[in-house]
């Protein structure tokens, strides 16, 4: 499909509903697409640097925060700033 539309690079965003923090499908898609694809996924606010590096090794280059599952008042007081520092 990508070749048919002359799309050379893609970013796959893991959905927040249904998958939670499960990245297996995303990692599989990234492996199949190789260097032409990168991923973004939802992570727990308390994720450690080791796990972030493991995600990056699979081509995941960004994270998302689900403010419905992690309301802003909980996120801000519960680790959003820490997550931002770790991702940086």
PyMOL Python script that loads the backbone (N, CA, C, O; Angstrom):
from pymol import cmd

cmd.read_pdbstr("""\
ATOM      1  N   UNK A   1       0.820  -1.180   0.000  1.00  0.00           N
ATOM      2  CA  UNK A   1       0.000   0.000   0.000  1.00  0.00           C
ATOM      3  C   UNK A   1       0.875   1.260   0.000  1.00  0.00           C
ATOM      4  O   UNK A   1       0.616   2.206  -0.744  1.00  0.00           O
ATOM      5  N   UNK A   2       1.904   1.258   0.836  1.00  0.00           N
ATOM      6  CA  UNK A   2       2.775   2.434   0.899  1.00  0.00           C
ATOM      7  C   UNK A   2       3.448   2.682  -0.445  1.00  0.00           C
ATOM      8  O   UNK A   2       3.494   3.815  -0.925  1.00  0.00           O
ATOM      9  N   UNK A   3       3.966   1.626  -1.043  1.00  0.00           N
ATOM     10  CA  UNK A   3       4.631   1.773  -2.331  1.00  0.00           C
ATOM     11  C   UNK A   3       3.658   2.250  -3.405  1.00  0.00           C
ATOM     12  O   UNK A   3       4.013   3.085  -4.237  1.00  0.00           O
ATOM     13  N   UNK A   4       2.450   1.731  -3.390  1.00  0.00           N
ATOM     14  CA  UNK A   4       1.455   2.121  -4.390  1.00  0.00           C
ATOM     15  C   UNK A   4       1.145   3.609  -4.330  1.00  0.00           C
ATOM     16  O   UNK A   4       0.820   4.222  -5.347  1.00  0.00           O
ATOM     17  N   UNK A   5       1.245   4.188  -3.142  1.00  0.00           N
ATOM     18  CA  UNK A   5       0.970   5.617  -2.960  1.00  0.00           C
ATOM     19  C   UNK A   5       2.246   6.448  -2.873  1.00  0.00           C
ATOM     20  O   UNK A   5       2.207   7.637  -2.558  1.00  0.00           O
ATOM     21  N   UNK A   6       3.364   5.811  -3.153  1.00  0.00           N
ATOM     22  CA  UNK A   6       4.674   6.474  -3.129  1.00  0.00           C
ATOM     23  C   UNK A   6       4.981   7.137  -1.777  1.00  0.00           C
ATOM     24  O   UNK A   6       5.530   8.237  -1.705  1.00  0.00           O
ATOM     25  N   UNK A   7       4.614   6.439  -0.742  1.00  0.00           N
ATOM     26  CA  UNK A   7       4.892   6.905   0.620  1.00  0.00           C
ATOM     27  C   UNK A   7       6.172   6.219   1.076  1.00  0.00           C
ATOM     28  O   UNK A   7       6.248   4.992   1.124  1.00  0.00           O
ATOM     29  N   UNK A   8       7.168   7.020   1.408  1.00  0.00           N
ATOM     30  CA  UNK A   8       8.476   6.469   1.739  1.00  0.00           C
ATOM     31  C   UNK A   8       8.706   6.306   3.234  1.00  0.00           C
ATOM     32  O   UNK A   8       9.447   5.416   3.652  1.00  0.00           O
ATOM     33  N   UNK A   9       8.083   7.149   4.041  1.00  0.00           N
ATOM     34  CA  UNK A   9       8.268   7.104   5.490  1.00  0.00           C
ATOM     35  C   UNK A   9       6.909   7.229   6.164  1.00  0.00           C
ATOM     36  O   UNK A   9       6.043   7.968   5.696  1.00  0.00           O
ATOM     37  N   UNK A  10       6.724   6.501   7.272  1.00  0.00           N
ATOM     38  CA  UNK A  10       5.463   6.549   8.008  1.00  0.00           C
ATOM     39  C   UNK A  10       5.716   6.584   9.507  1.00  0.00           C
ATOM     40  O   UNK A  10       6.750   6.128   9.994  1.00  0.00           O
ATOM     41  N   UNK A  11       4.756   7.132  10.217  1.00  0.00           N
ATOM     42  CA  UNK A  11       4.739   7.087  11.676  1.00  0.00           C
ATOM     43  C   UNK A  11       3.460   6.353  12.064  1.00  0.00           C
ATOM     44  O   UNK A  11       2.362   6.748  11.674  1.00  0.00           O
ATOM     45  N   UNK A  12       3.615   5.291  12.828  1.00  0.00           N
ATOM     46  CA  UNK A  12       2.473   4.515  13.291  1.00  0.00           C
ATOM     47  C   UNK A  12       2.210   4.896  14.741  1.00  0.00           C
ATOM     48  O   UNK A  12       3.106   4.831  15.583  1.00  0.00           O
ATOM     49  N   UNK A  13       0.982   5.291  15.022  1.00  0.00           N
ATOM     50  CA  UNK A  13       0.605   5.693  16.373  1.00  0.00           C
ATOM     51  C   UNK A  13      -0.248   4.587  16.987  1.00  0.00           C
ATOM     52  O   UNK A  13      -1.335   4.280  16.498  1.00  0.00           O
ATOM     53  N   UNK A  14       0.259   3.998  18.062  1.00  0.00           N
ATOM     54  CA  UNK A  14      -0.472   2.934  18.754  1.00  0.00           C
ATOM     55  C   UNK A  14      -1.737   3.526  19.358  1.00  0.00           C
ATOM     56  O   UNK A  14      -1.662   4.555  20.030  1.00  0.00           O
ATOM     57  N   UNK A  15      -2.895   2.912  19.142  1.00  0.00           N
ATOM     58  CA  UNK A  15      -4.131   3.448  19.715  1.00  0.00           C
ATOM     59  C   UNK A  15      -4.132   3.334  21.238  1.00  0.00           C
ATOM     60  O   UNK A  15      -3.448   2.486  21.811  1.00  0.00           O
ATOM     61  N   UNK A  16      -4.899   4.190  21.871  1.00  0.00           N
ATOM     62  CA  UNK A  16      -4.967   4.136  23.331  1.00  0.00           C
ATOM     63  C   UNK A  16      -6.033   3.162  23.806  1.00  0.00           C
ATOM     64  O   UNK A  16      -5.866   2.535  24.852  1.00  0.00           O
ATOM     65  N   UNK A  17      -7.112   3.023  23.069  1.00  0.00           N
ATOM     66  CA  UNK A  17      -8.180   2.139  23.536  1.00  0.00           C
ATOM     67  C   UNK A  17      -7.933   0.710  23.066  1.00  0.00           C
ATOM     68  O   UNK A  17      -7.567   0.467  21.916  1.00  0.00           O
ATOM     69  N   UNK A  18      -8.139  -0.209  23.970  1.00  0.00           N
ATOM     70  CA  UNK A  18      -8.003  -1.611  23.635  1.00  0.00           C
ATOM     71  C   UNK A  18      -6.613  -2.179  23.809  1.00  0.00           C
ATOM     72  O   UNK A  18      -6.470  -3.351  24.157  1.00  0.00           O
ATOM     73  N   UNK A  19      -5.598  -1.392  23.581  1.00  0.00           N
ATOM     74  CA  UNK A  19      -4.231  -1.889  23.667  1.00  0.00           C
ATOM     75  C   UNK A  19      -3.564  -1.558  24.999  1.00  0.00           C
ATOM     76  O   UNK A  19      -2.637  -2.250  25.420  1.00  0.00           O
ATOM     77  N   UNK A  20      -4.026  -0.518  25.653  1.00  0.00           N
ATOM     78  CA  UNK A  20      -3.366  -0.115  26.890  1.00  0.00           C
ATOM     79  C   UNK A  20      -1.898   0.155  26.633  1.00  0.00           C
ATOM     80  O   UNK A  20      -1.550   0.976  25.784  1.00  0.00           O
ATOM     81  N   UNK A  21      -1.034  -0.537  27.367  1.00  0.00           N
ATOM     82  CA  UNK A  21       0.413  -0.366  27.205  1.00  0.00           C
ATOM     83  C   UNK A  21       1.034  -1.505  26.391  1.00  0.00           C
ATOM     84  O   UNK A  21       2.257  -1.632  26.340  1.00  0.00           O
ATOM     85  N   UNK A  22       0.212  -2.320  25.763  1.00  0.00           N
ATOM     86  CA  UNK A  22       0.695  -3.457  24.973  1.00  0.00           C
ATOM     87  C   UNK A  22       1.179  -2.963  23.612  1.00  0.00           C
ATOM     88  O   UNK A  22       0.384  -2.483  22.804  1.00  0.00           O
ATOM     89  N   UNK A  23       2.466  -3.079  23.361  1.00  0.00           N
ATOM     90  CA  UNK A  23       3.054  -2.570  22.115  1.00  0.00           C
ATOM     91  C   UNK A  23       3.420  -3.681  21.132  1.00  0.00           C
ATOM     92  O   UNK A  23       4.077  -3.414  20.126  1.00  0.00           O
ATOM     93  N   UNK A  24       3.013  -4.912  21.399  1.00  0.00           N
ATOM     94  CA  UNK A  24       3.424  -6.030  20.535  1.00  0.00           C
ATOM     95  C   UNK A  24       2.998  -5.841  19.084  1.00  0.00           C
ATOM     96  O   UNK A  24       3.788  -6.107  18.179  1.00  0.00           O
ATOM     97  N   UNK A  25       1.800  -5.400  18.846  1.00  0.00           N
ATOM     98  CA  UNK A  25       1.331  -5.195  17.476  1.00  0.00           C
ATOM     99  C   UNK A  25       2.131  -4.087  16.795  1.00  0.00           C
ATOM    100  O   UNK A  25       2.518  -4.217  15.633  1.00  0.00           O
ATOM    101  N   UNK A  26       2.373  -3.010  17.514  1.00  0.00           N
ATOM    102  CA  UNK A  26       3.154  -1.897  16.976  1.00  0.00           C
ATOM    103  C   UNK A  26       4.580  -2.350  16.651  1.00  0.00           C
ATOM    104  O   UNK A  26       5.096  -2.055  15.573  1.00  0.00           O
ATOM    105  N   UNK A  27       5.204  -3.056  17.568  1.00  0.00           N
ATOM    106  CA  UNK A  27       6.571  -3.539  17.357  1.00  0.00           C
ATOM    107  C   UNK A  27       6.616  -4.473  16.151  1.00  0.00           C
ATOM    108  O   UNK A  27       7.561  -4.414  15.363  1.00  0.00           O
ATOM    109  N   UNK A  28       5.621  -5.322  15.997  1.00  0.00           N
ATOM    110  CA  UNK A  28       5.561  -6.222  14.847  1.00  0.00           C
ATOM    111  C   UNK A  28       5.470  -5.432  13.541  1.00  0.00           C
ATOM    112  O   UNK A  28       6.182  -5.726  12.580  1.00  0.00           O
ATOM    113  N   UNK A  29       4.594  -4.434  13.512  1.00  0.00           N
ATOM    114  CA  UNK A  29       4.449  -3.607  12.309  1.00  0.00           C
ATOM    115  C   UNK A  29       5.745  -2.868  11.988  1.00  0.00           C
ATOM    116  O   UNK A  29       6.145  -2.789  10.826  1.00  0.00           O
ATOM    117  N   UNK A  30       6.400  -2.329  13.010  1.00  0.00           N
ATOM    118  CA  UNK A  30       7.664  -1.617  12.791  1.00  0.00           C
ATOM    119  C   UNK A  30       8.737  -2.556  12.254  1.00  0.00           C
ATOM    120  O   UNK A  30       9.518  -2.176  11.381  1.00  0.00           O
ATOM    121  N   UNK A  31       8.778  -3.770  12.768  1.00  0.00           N
ATOM    122  CA  UNK A  31       9.757  -4.748  12.287  1.00  0.00           C
ATOM    123  C   UNK A  31       9.514  -5.085  10.822  1.00  0.00           C
ATOM    124  O   UNK A  31      10.458  -5.219  10.044  1.00  0.00           O
ATOM    125  N   UNK A  32       8.255  -5.220  10.453  1.00  0.00           N
ATOM    126  CA  UNK A  32       7.932  -5.560   9.068  1.00  0.00           C
ATOM    127  C   UNK A  32       8.212  -4.413   8.107  1.00  0.00           C
ATOM    128  O   UNK A  32       8.594  -4.643   6.959  1.00  0.00           O
ATOM    129  N   UNK A  33       8.027  -3.186   8.565  1.00  0.00           N
ATOM    130  CA  UNK A  33       8.244  -2.025   7.701  1.00  0.00           C
ATOM    131  C   UNK A  33       9.705  -1.569   7.687  1.00  0.00           C
ATOM    132  O   UNK A  33      10.119  -0.841   6.784  1.00  0.00           O
ATOM    133  N   UNK A  34      10.468  -1.986   8.660  1.00  0.00           N
ATOM    134  CA  UNK A  34      11.891  -1.656   8.686  1.00  0.00           C
ATOM    135  C   UNK A  34      12.164  -0.173   8.883  1.00  0.00           C
ATOM    136  O   UNK A  34      11.439   0.516   9.600  1.00  0.00           O
ATOM    137  N   UNK A  35      13.212   0.302   8.241  1.00  0.00           N
ATOM    138  CA  UNK A  35      13.689   1.668   8.442  1.00  0.00           C
ATOM    139  C   UNK A  35      12.730   2.742   7.938  1.00  0.00           C
ATOM    140  O   UNK A  35      12.917   3.921   8.238  1.00  0.00           O
ATOM    141  N   UNK A  36      11.729   2.364   7.194  1.00  0.00           N
ATOM    142  CA  UNK A  36      10.813   3.383   6.672  1.00  0.00           C
ATOM    143  C   UNK A  36       9.744   3.799   7.691  1.00  0.00           C
ATOM    144  O   UNK A  36       8.957   4.708   7.427  1.00  0.00           O
ATOM    145  N   UNK A  37       9.714   3.137   8.852  1.00  0.00           N
ATOM    146  CA  UNK A  37       8.655   3.420   9.823  1.00  0.00           C
ATOM    147  C   UNK A  37       9.210   3.719  11.210  1.00  0.00           C
ATOM    148  O   UNK A  37      10.255   3.204  11.607  1.00  0.00           O
ATOM    149  N   UNK A  38       8.496   4.551  11.923  1.00  0.00           N
ATOM    150  CA  UNK A  38       8.756   4.847  13.328  1.00  0.00           C
ATOM    151  C   UNK A  38       7.418   4.784  14.062  1.00  0.00           C
ATOM    152  O   UNK A  38       6.356   4.854  13.443  1.00  0.00           O
ATOM    153  N   UNK A  39       7.480   4.651  15.387  1.00  0.00           N
ATOM    154  CA  UNK A  39       6.255   4.506  16.159  1.00  0.00           C
ATOM    155  C   UNK A  39       6.141   5.469  17.311  1.00  0.00           C
ATOM    156  O   UNK A  39       7.126   6.017  17.805  1.00  0.00           O
ATOM    157  N   UNK A  40       4.892   5.656  17.725  1.00  0.00           N
ATOM    158  CA  UNK A  40       4.554   6.440  18.914  1.00  0.00           C
ATOM    159  C   UNK A  40       3.578   5.592  19.708  1.00  0.00           C
ATOM    160  O   UNK A  40       2.652   5.013  19.139  1.00  0.00           O
ATOM    161  N   UNK A  41       3.773   5.511  21.020  1.00  0.00           N
ATOM    162  CA  UNK A  41       2.903   4.689  21.844  1.00  0.00           C
ATOM    163  C   UNK A  41       2.617   5.340  23.190  1.00  0.00           C
ATOM    164  O   UNK A  41       3.311   6.260  23.624  1.00  0.00           O
ATOM    165  N   UNK A  42       1.595   4.842  23.822  1.00  0.00           N
ATOM    166  CA  UNK A  42       1.253   5.260  25.181  1.00  0.00           C
ATOM    167  C   UNK A  42       2.122   4.474  26.150  1.00  0.00           C
ATOM    168  O   UNK A  42       2.336   3.275  25.976  1.00  0.00           O
ATOM    169  N   UNK A  43       2.613   5.151  27.155  1.00  0.00           N
ATOM    170  CA  UNK A  43       3.436   4.492  28.176  1.00  0.00           C
ATOM    171  C   UNK A  43       2.924   4.886  29.552  1.00  0.00           C
ATOM    172  O   UNK A  43       2.299   5.936  29.704  1.00  0.00           O
ATOM    173  N   UNK A  44       3.183   4.052  30.557  1.00  0.00           N
ATOM    174  CA  UNK A  44       2.828   4.450  31.919  1.00  0.00           C
ATOM    175  C   UNK A  44       3.675   5.642  32.350  1.00  0.00           C
ATOM    176  O   UNK A  44       4.832   5.760  31.947  1.00  0.00           O
ATOM    177  N   UNK A  45       3.115   6.508  33.152  1.00  0.00           N
ATOM    178  CA  UNK A  45       3.859   7.681  33.609  1.00  0.00           C
ATOM    179  C   UNK A  45       5.131   7.297  34.356  1.00  0.00           C
ATOM    180  O   UNK A  45       6.105   8.050  34.345  1.00  0.00           O
ATOM    181  N   UNK A  46       5.132   6.143  35.000  1.00  0.00           N
ATOM    182  CA  UNK A  46       6.281   5.726  35.814  1.00  0.00           C
ATOM    183  C   UNK A  46       7.274   4.868  35.034  1.00  0.00           C
ATOM    184  O   UNK A  46       8.137   4.238  35.645  1.00  0.00           O
ATOM    185  N   UNK A  47       7.181   4.824  33.719  1.00  0.00           N
ATOM    186  CA  UNK A  47       8.103   4.004  32.931  1.00  0.00           C
ATOM    187  C   UNK A  47       9.552   4.405  33.219  1.00  0.00           C
ATOM    188  O   UNK A  47       9.861   5.583  33.398  1.00  0.00           O
ATOM    189  N   UNK A  48      10.426   3.411  33.258  1.00  0.00           N
ATOM    190  CA  UNK A  48      11.826   3.734  33.550  1.00  0.00           C
ATOM    191  C   UNK A  48      12.623   3.897  32.254  1.00  0.00           C
ATOM    192  O   UNK A  48      12.163   3.544  31.169  1.00  0.00           O
ATOM    193  N   UNK A  49      13.817   4.438  32.403  1.00  0.00           N
ATOM    194  CA  UNK A  49      14.672   4.716  31.235  1.00  0.00           C
ATOM    195  C   UNK A  49      15.046   3.438  30.476  1.00  0.00           C
ATOM    196  O   UNK A  49      15.144   3.451  29.249  1.00  0.00           O
ATOM    197  N   UNK A  50      15.252   2.348  31.197  1.00  0.00           N
ATOM    198  CA  UNK A  50      15.595   1.088  30.558  1.00  0.00           C
ATOM    199  C   UNK A  50      14.499   0.655  29.589  1.00  0.00           C
ATOM    200  O   UNK A  50      14.789   0.234  28.470  1.00  0.00           O
ATOM    201  N   UNK A  51      13.254   0.756  30.012  1.00  0.00           N
ATOM    202  CA  UNK A  51      12.121   0.370  29.150  1.00  0.00           C
ATOM    203  C   UNK A  51      11.988   1.354  27.978  1.00  0.00           C
ATOM    204  O   UNK A  51      11.672   0.942  26.862  1.00  0.00           O
ATOM    205  N   UNK A  52      12.224   2.639  28.221  1.00  0.00           N
ATOM    206  CA  UNK A  52      12.186   3.613  27.122  1.00  0.00           C
ATOM    207  C   UNK A  52      13.249   3.295  26.076  1.00  0.00           C
ATOM    208  O   UNK A  52      12.988   3.390  24.877  1.00  0.00           O
ATOM    209  N   UNK A  53      14.439   2.921  26.522  1.00  0.00           N
ATOM    210  CA  UNK A  53      15.504   2.538  25.579  1.00  0.00           C
ATOM    211  C   UNK A  53      15.111   1.289  24.793  1.00  0.00           C
ATOM    212  O   UNK A  53      15.403   1.191  23.601  1.00  0.00           O
ATOM    213  N   UNK A  54      14.456   0.340  25.446  1.00  0.00           N
ATOM    214  CA  UNK A  54      14.004  -0.873  24.761  1.00  0.00           C
ATOM    215  C   UNK A  54      12.972  -0.529  23.682  1.00  0.00           C
ATOM    216  O   UNK A  54      13.007  -1.093  22.588  1.00  0.00           O
ATOM    217  N   UNK A  55      12.062   0.387  23.986  1.00  0.00           N
ATOM    218  CA  UNK A  55      11.078   0.818  22.986  1.00  0.00           C
ATOM    219  C   UNK A  55      11.780   1.498  21.816  1.00  0.00           C
ATOM    220  O   UNK A  55      11.441   1.261  20.657  1.00  0.00           O
ATOM    221  N   UNK A  56      12.755   2.341  22.125  1.00  0.00           N
ATOM    222  CA  UNK A  56      13.491   3.052  21.081  1.00  0.00           C
ATOM    223  C   UNK A  56      14.233   2.066  20.171  1.00  0.00           C
ATOM    224  O   UNK A  56      14.351   2.303  18.969  1.00  0.00           O
ATOM    225  N   UNK A  57      14.720   0.989  20.726  1.00  0.00           N
ATOM    226  CA  UNK A  57      15.425  -0.017  19.926  1.00  0.00           C
ATOM    227  C   UNK A  57      14.514  -0.661  18.892  1.00  0.00           C
ATOM    228  O   UNK A  57      14.986  -1.191  17.886  1.00  0.00           O
ATOM    229  N   UNK A  58      13.212  -0.617  19.139  1.00  0.00           N
ATOM    230  CA  UNK A  58      12.226  -1.170  18.193  1.00  0.00           C
ATOM    231  C   UNK A  58      11.724  -0.122  17.204  1.00  0.00           C
ATOM    232  O   UNK A  58      10.891  -0.426  16.351  1.00  0.00           O
ATOM    233  N   UNK A  59      12.224   1.109  17.312  1.00  0.00           N
ATOM    234  CA  UNK A  59      11.791   2.155  16.388  1.00  0.00           C
ATOM    235  C   UNK A  59      10.717   3.073  16.938  1.00  0.00           C
ATOM    236  O   UNK A  59      10.154   3.882  16.200  1.00  0.00           O
ATOM    237  N   UNK A  60      10.428   2.957  18.217  1.00  0.00           N
ATOM    238  CA  UNK A  60       9.437   3.840  18.846  1.00  0.00           C
ATOM    239  C   UNK A  60      10.169   5.104  19.286  1.00  0.00           C
ATOM    240  O   UNK A  60      11.073   5.061  20.121  1.00  0.00           O
ATOM    241  N   UNK A  61       9.760   6.221  18.708  1.00  0.00           N
ATOM    242  CA  UNK A  61      10.493   7.470  18.903  1.00  0.00           C
ATOM    243  C   UNK A  61       9.708   8.534  19.666  1.00  0.00           C
ATOM    244  O   UNK A  61      10.211   9.634  19.896  1.00  0.00           O
ATOM    245  N   UNK A  62       8.491   8.213  20.054  1.00  0.00           N
ATOM    246  CA  UNK A  62       7.687   9.186  20.780  1.00  0.00           C
ATOM    247  C   UNK A  62       6.669   8.494  21.653  1.00  0.00           C
ATOM    248  O   UNK A  62       6.305   7.341  21.425  1.00  0.00           O
ATOM    249  N   UNK A  63       6.217   9.217  22.654  1.00  0.00           N
ATOM    250  CA  UNK A  63       5.199   8.678  23.553  1.00  0.00           C
ATOM    251  C   UNK A  63       3.993   9.611  23.570  1.00  0.00           C
ATOM    252  O   UNK A  63       4.083  10.790  23.228  1.00  0.00           O
ATOM    253  N   UNK A  64       2.879   9.047  23.975  1.00  0.00           N
ATOM    254  CA  UNK A  64       1.671   9.846  24.119  1.00  0.00           C
ATOM    255  C   UNK A  64       1.100   9.618  25.511  1.00  0.00           C
ATOM    256  O   UNK A  64       1.293   8.564  26.118  1.00  0.00           O
ATOM    257  N   UNK A  65       0.405  10.615  25.992  1.00  0.00           N
ATOM    258  CA  UNK A  65      -0.239  10.532  27.296  1.00  0.00           C
ATOM    259  C   UNK A  65      -1.737  10.575  27.044  1.00  0.00           C
ATOM    260  O   UNK A  65      -2.229  11.471  26.357  1.00  0.00           O
ATOM    261  N   UNK A  66      -2.455   9.621  27.591  1.00  0.00           N
ATOM    262  CA  UNK A  66      -3.907   9.545  27.445  1.00  0.00           C
ATOM    263  C   UNK A  66      -4.546  10.277  28.624  1.00  0.00           C
ATOM    264  O   UNK A  66      -4.617   9.746  29.732  1.00  0.00           O
ATOM    265  N   UNK A  67      -5.007  11.500  28.370  1.00  0.00           N
ATOM    266  CA  UNK A  67      -5.559  12.312  29.457  1.00  0.00           C
ATOM    267  C   UNK A  67      -6.957  11.889  29.871  1.00  0.00           C
ATOM    268  O   UNK A  67      -7.489  12.421  30.846  1.00  0.00           O
ATOM    269  N   UNK A  68      -7.568  10.949  29.160  1.00  0.00           N
ATOM    270  CA  UNK A  68      -8.825  10.366  29.629  1.00  0.00           C
ATOM    271  C   UNK A  68      -8.543   9.282  30.657  1.00  0.00           C
ATOM    272  O   UNK A  68      -9.230   9.177  31.673  1.00  0.00           O
ATOM    273  N   UNK A  69      -7.522   8.476  30.380  1.00  0.00           N
ATOM    274  CA  UNK A  69      -7.142   7.420  31.318  1.00  0.00           C
ATOM    275  C   UNK A  69      -6.311   7.983  32.476  1.00  0.00           C
ATOM    276  O   UNK A  69      -6.371   7.476  33.596  1.00  0.00           O
ATOM    277  N   UNK A  70      -5.542   9.030  32.196  1.00  0.00           N
ATOM    278  CA  UNK A  70      -4.692   9.672  33.201  1.00  0.00           C
ATOM    279  C   UNK A  70      -5.089  11.141  33.228  1.00  0.00           C
ATOM    280  O   UNK A  70      -4.430  11.959  32.586  1.00  0.00           O
ATOM    281  N   UNK A  71      -6.154  11.502  33.957  1.00  0.00           N
ATOM    282  CA  UNK A  71      -6.612  12.891  33.964  1.00  0.00           C
ATOM    283  C   UNK A  71      -5.472  13.864  34.268  1.00  0.00           C
ATOM    284  O   UNK A  71      -4.552  13.530  35.014  1.00  0.00           O
ATOM    285  N   UNK A  72      -5.530  15.075  33.687  1.00  0.00           N
ATOM    286  CA  UNK A  72      -4.428  16.041  33.854  1.00  0.00           C
ATOM    287  C   UNK A  72      -4.017  16.280  35.301  1.00  0.00           C
ATOM    288  O   UNK A  72      -2.824  16.384  35.589  1.00  0.00           O
ATOM    289  N   UNK A  73      -4.982  16.371  36.221  1.00  0.00           N
ATOM    290  CA  UNK A  73      -4.610  16.634  37.613  1.00  0.00           C
ATOM    291  C   UNK A  73      -3.830  15.457  38.200  1.00  0.00           C
ATOM    292  O   UNK A  73      -2.931  15.659  39.016  1.00  0.00           O
ATOM    293  N   UNK A  74      -4.160  14.248  37.798  1.00  0.00           N
ATOM    294  CA  UNK A  74      -3.424  13.067  38.255  1.00  0.00           C
ATOM    295  C   UNK A  74      -2.074  13.011  37.547  1.00  0.00           C
ATOM    296  O   UNK A  74      -1.047  12.757  38.178  1.00  0.00           O
ATOM    297  N   UNK A  75      -2.078  13.247  36.242  1.00  0.00           N
ATOM    298  CA  UNK A  75      -0.840  13.170  35.466  1.00  0.00           C
ATOM    299  C   UNK A  75       0.186  14.180  35.949  1.00  0.00           C
ATOM    300  O   UNK A  75       1.351  13.838  36.152  1.00  0.00           O
ATOM    301  N   UNK A  76      -0.242  15.429  36.135  1.00  0.00           N
ATOM    302  CA  UNK A  76       0.696  16.481  36.527  1.00  0.00           C
ATOM    303  C   UNK A  76       1.249  16.198  37.920  1.00  0.00           C
ATOM    304  O   UNK A  76       2.448  16.348  38.150  1.00  0.00           O
ATOM    305  N   UNK A  77       0.402  15.797  38.835  1.00  0.00           N
ATOM    306  CA  UNK A  77       0.859  15.499  40.181  1.00  0.00           C
ATOM    307  C   UNK A  77       1.462  14.119  40.317  1.00  0.00           C
ATOM    308  O   UNK A  77       2.135  13.826  41.306  1.00  0.00           O
ATOM    309  N   UNK A  78       1.226  13.264  39.327  1.00  0.00           N
ATOM    310  CA  UNK A  78       1.621  11.870  39.467  1.00  0.00           C
ATOM    311  C   UNK A  78       2.709  11.401  38.534  1.00  0.00           C
ATOM    312  O   UNK A  78       2.857  10.197  38.324  1.00  0.00           O
ATOM    313  N   UNK A  79       3.465  12.297  37.977  1.00  0.00           N
ATOM    314  CA  UNK A  79       4.606  11.820  37.225  1.00  0.00           C
ATOM    315  C   UNK A  79       4.779  12.327  35.817  1.00  0.00           C
ATOM    316  O   UNK A  79       5.721  11.908  35.145  1.00  0.00           O
ATOM    317  N   UNK A  80       3.920  13.209  35.328  1.00  0.00           N
ATOM    318  CA  UNK A  80       4.069  13.690  33.960  1.00  0.00           C
ATOM    319  C   UNK A  80       5.408  14.405  33.777  1.00  0.00           C
ATOM    320  O   UNK A  80       6.085  14.205  32.769  1.00  0.00           O
ATOM    321  N   UNK A  81       5.786  15.223  34.734  1.00  0.00           N
ATOM    322  CA  UNK A  81       7.066  15.932  34.634  1.00  0.00           C
ATOM    323  C   UNK A  81       8.231  14.950  34.612  1.00  0.00           C
ATOM    324  O   UNK A  81       9.202  15.151  33.882  1.00  0.00           O
ATOM    325  N   UNK A  82       8.140  13.900  35.401  1.00  0.00           N
ATOM    326  CA  UNK A  82       9.184  12.870  35.411  1.00  0.00           C
ATOM    327  C   UNK A  82       9.251  12.164  34.069  1.00  0.00           C
ATOM    328  O   UNK A  82      10.340  11.931  33.545  1.00  0.00           O
ATOM    329  N   UNK A  83       8.103  11.823  33.510  1.00  0.00           N
ATOM    330  CA  UNK A  83       8.052  11.180  32.205  1.00  0.00           C
ATOM    331  C   UNK A  83       8.701  12.078  31.150  1.00  0.00           C
ATOM    332  O   UNK A  83       9.487  11.602  30.331  1.00  0.00           O
ATOM    333  N   UNK A  84       8.384  13.336  31.165  1.00  0.00           N
ATOM    334  CA  UNK A  84       8.950  14.280  30.186  1.00  0.00           C
ATOM    335  C   UNK A  84      10.472  14.312  30.290  1.00  0.00           C
ATOM    336  O   UNK A  84      11.166  14.300  29.273  1.00  0.00           O
ATOM    337  N   UNK A  85      10.994  14.351  31.518  1.00  0.00           N
ATOM    338  CA  UNK A  85      12.449  14.344  31.698  1.00  0.00           C
ATOM    339  C   UNK A  85      13.061  13.045  31.176  1.00  0.00           C
ATOM    340  O   UNK A  85      14.105  13.067  30.523  1.00  0.00           O
ATOM    341  N   UNK A  86      12.422  11.932  31.458  1.00  0.00           N
ATOM    342  CA  UNK A  86      12.962  10.643  31.007  1.00  0.00           C
ATOM    343  C   UNK A  86      12.946  10.527  29.507  1.00  0.00           C
ATOM    344  O   UNK A  86      13.896  10.011  28.918  1.00  0.00           O
ATOM    345  N   UNK A  87      11.894  10.993  28.875  1.00  0.00           N
ATOM    346  CA  UNK A  87      11.798  10.919  27.417  1.00  0.00           C
ATOM    347  C   UNK A  87      12.829  11.826  26.778  1.00  0.00           C
ATOM    348  O   UNK A  87      13.430  11.470  25.764  1.00  0.00           O
ATOM    349  N   UNK A  88      13.039  13.002  27.367  1.00  0.00           N
ATOM    350  CA  UNK A  88      14.006  13.949  26.815  1.00  0.00           C
ATOM    351  C   UNK A  88      15.392  13.349  26.819  1.00  0.00           C
ATOM    352  O   UNK A  88      16.346  13.998  26.390  1.00  0.00           O
TER     353      UNK A  88
END
""", "prot")
cmd.dss("prot")
cmd.show_as("cartoon", "prot")
cmd.util.cbc("prot")
cmd.orient("prot")
